[in-house]
Amino acid sequence: MGSTPSERLLRGTIAILGFGNQGEAHALNLRDAGLEVIAGARPGRAAEARARALGFAAFEPAEAARRATVAAILLPDEVVPEVWPELSSALSRASALVFAHGFSLLYSDLEFQGGADVVLVSPTGPGRVLRARRERQDPLPGYLAVHRDASGKAWALAEAYAEALGLGPLWRTTVREETEVDLFGEQVVLCGGMNALVTAAFETLVERGYAPEIAYLECVHQLTYLAELLHREGVAGLRRAISGTALFGDLTRGPRVIGAESRAALRKILDEIRSGDFAREWKAEVARGRGGLNAALEGASKHPIEAARRLALGEGGPERA
Ligand SMILES: NC(=O)c1ccc[n+]([C@@H]2O[C@H](COP(=O)([O-])OP(=O)(O)OC[C@H]3O[C@@H](n4cnc5c(N)ncnc54)[C@H](OP(=O)(O)O)[C@@H]3O)[C@@H](O)[C@H]2O)c1
């Protein structure tokens, strides 16, 4: 096969096990890098159809694992322990296993048969961003870690996979650091914190009689412009771009929103991640069939913020004069 370091280290067949959010982007980016890629997806389901429509040979996951010299484990984290016994024995030919997040490596006792390297190559964004950035030749930062270095070349392998994926710059870390920081970020800022903050701000305005659609536009819809600025220019850059009034409100009111009580909650949430309590709680919920999670999601979907969104964006209801 070819002569680039990626092609030499990733020689053979790369099986993408789990053709979803990350899996599709990995498959497309690796194929664009000249590598041989197959998909592992459950027969008759959406991922299999999507893989085939994009021109990949698709096999049921254990069969794809049997054909793999390198396997990317891109199944939902909570599914990995359940399917691992079957996959693990099918992966006997694979010389390397790549994970995109350390959750299963840190919190499940996955057994690895044979002499495969086990590495973490984690893009700092969802699959569609990973794909779009690759298409514009604009690398997305990534984390690398080595869980098991059987060949003595596991770091080089992780780097080769990450480069073929279009990641850069690459930051070396550990499975523990990547997992704990990733969970913390999504729980307190990117998902949990952001959703709770915009919902609480919306509720506060509506309780005081402000129109829900106006509250929605202010507290939710405009977030994207500021988040984009924060992403591009950082905190100081965002502050340079806002009005003097907004800046005064930011510096005097922001620290009151995230005061001592919120900071104590941040520390407690981090402690729960570090002790493994969060992972145990999530695994117990999965074992119970996710009834609690589904009920909470169903309840949240009926929150007035959803109707306000439809109204604010003109997707139903009368227009405000
Ligand atoms: N999502 C992100 O933004 C992101 C970012 C960085 C890292 N990661 C990591 O990337 C990995 C994959 O996450 P993801 O979000 O890409 O996963 P996902 O899209 O939720 O799921 C991947 C695929 O797995 C299949 N699947 C679900 N249950 C299965 C089962 N029991 N057996 C076999 N296949 C099953 C589904 O396809 P079918 O139902 O059609 O079979 C699905 O398309 C995780 O380790 C995650 O932490 C994700």
The ligand as a MOL file (V3000), in Angstrom:
LIG
                    3D

  0  0  0     0  0            999 V3000
M  V30 BEGIN CTAB
M  V30 COUNTS 48 52 0 0 0
M  V30 BEGIN ATOM
M  V30 1 N -21.4920 12.6030 19.3000 0
M  V30 2 C -20.4260 13.3820 19.4650 0
M  V30 3 O -20.4770 14.5860 19.2580 0
M  V30 4 C -19.1100 12.7780 19.9180 0
M  V30 5 C -17.9620 13.5960 19.9870 0
M  V30 6 C -16.7440 13.0060 20.3490 0
M  V30 7 C -16.7070 11.6590 20.6890 0
M  V30 8 N -17.8620 10.9060 20.6380 0 CHG=1
M  V30 9 C -17.7730 9.4860 20.9760 0
M  V30 10 O -17.9200 8.7370 19.7750 0
M  V30 11 C -18.5090 7.4550 20.0950 0
M  V30 12 C -19.7390 7.2390 19.2360 0
M  V30 13 O -20.7030 8.2040 19.6050 0
M  V30 14 P -21.8180 8.6940 18.5670 0
M  V30 15 O -22.4710 9.8860 19.1800 0
M  V30 16 O -21.2100 8.8050 17.2140 0 CHG=-1
M  V30 17 O -22.7910 7.4160 18.5920 0
M  V30 18 P -24.2850 7.3390 18.0140 0
M  V30 19 O -24.3960 8.1750 16.7830 0
M  V30 20 O -25.2350 7.6000 19.1290 0
M  V30 21 O -24.4140 5.7790 17.6820 0
M  V30 22 C -23.6280 5.1530 16.6790 0
M  V30 23 C -24.4310 4.0490 16.0190 0
M  V30 24 O -24.4860 2.9100 16.8490 0
M  V30 25 C -25.5870 2.1070 16.4100 0
M  V30 26 N -26.0910 1.3580 17.5690 0
M  V30 27 C -26.8590 1.7950 18.5870 0
M  V30 28 N -27.0950 0.8190 19.4740 0
M  V30 29 C -26.4560 -0.2890 18.9830 0
M  V30 30 C -26.3320 -1.6210 19.4390 0
M  V30 31 N -26.9190 -2.0420 20.5860 0
M  V30 32 N -25.5970 -2.4910 18.6900 0
M  V30 33 C -24.9980 -2.0840 17.5510 0
M  V30 34 N -25.1100 -0.8330 17.0560 0
M  V30 35 C -25.8200 0.0600 17.7730 0
M  V30 36 C -26.6200 3.0570 15.8200 0
M  V30 37 O -26.9820 2.6480 14.5210 0
M  V30 38 P -28.2840 1.7090 14.2190 0
M  V30 39 O -29.2950 2.0110 15.3100 0
M  V30 40 O -28.7520 2.1280 12.8680 0
M  V30 41 O -27.7430 0.3330 14.2910 0
M  V30 42 C -25.8660 4.3900 15.7190 0
M  V30 43 O -25.9220 4.9720 14.4380 0
M  V30 44 C -18.7920 7.4810 21.5950 0
M  V30 45 O -17.6950 6.9130 22.2590 0
M  V30 46 C -18.8760 8.9720 21.8890 0
M  V30 47 O -18.6050 9.3040 23.2390 0
M  V30 48 C -19.0510 11.4220 20.2450 0
M  V30 END ATOM
M  V30 BEGIN BOND
M  V30 1 1 1 2
M  V30 2 2 2 3
M  V30 3 1 2 4
M  V30 4 1 4 5
M  V30 5 2 4 48
M  V30 6 2 5 6
M  V30 7 1 6 7
M  V30 8 2 7 8
M  V30 9 1 8 9
M  V30 10 1 8 48
M  V30 11 1 9 10
M  V30 12 1 9 46
M  V30 13 1 10 11
M  V30 14 1 11 12
M  V30 15 1 11 44
M  V30 16 1 12 13
M  V30 17 1 13 14
M  V30 18 2 14 15
M  V30 19 1 14 16
M  V30 20 1 14 17
M  V30 21 1 17 18
M  V30 22 2 18 19
M  V30 23 1 18 20
M  V30 24 1 18 21
M  V30 25 1 21 22
M  V30 26 1 22 23
M  V30 27 1 23 24
M  V30 28 1 23 42
M  V30 29 1 24 25
M  V30 30 1 25 26
M  V30 31 1 25 36
M  V30 32 1 26 27
M  V30 33 1 26 35
M  V30 34 2 27 28
M  V30 35 1 28 29
M  V30 36 1 29 30
M  V30 37 2 29 35
M  V30 38 1 30 31
M  V30 39 2 30 32
M  V30 40 1 32 33
M  V30 41 2 33 34
M  V30 42 1 34 35
M  V30 43 1 36 37
M  V30 44 1 36 42
M  V30 45 1 37 38
M  V30 46 2 38 39
M  V30 47 1 38 40
M  V30 48 1 38 41
M  V30 49 1 42 43
M  V30 50 1 44 45
M  V30 51 1 44 46
M  V30 52 1 46 47
M  V30 END BOND
M  V30 END CTAB
M  END
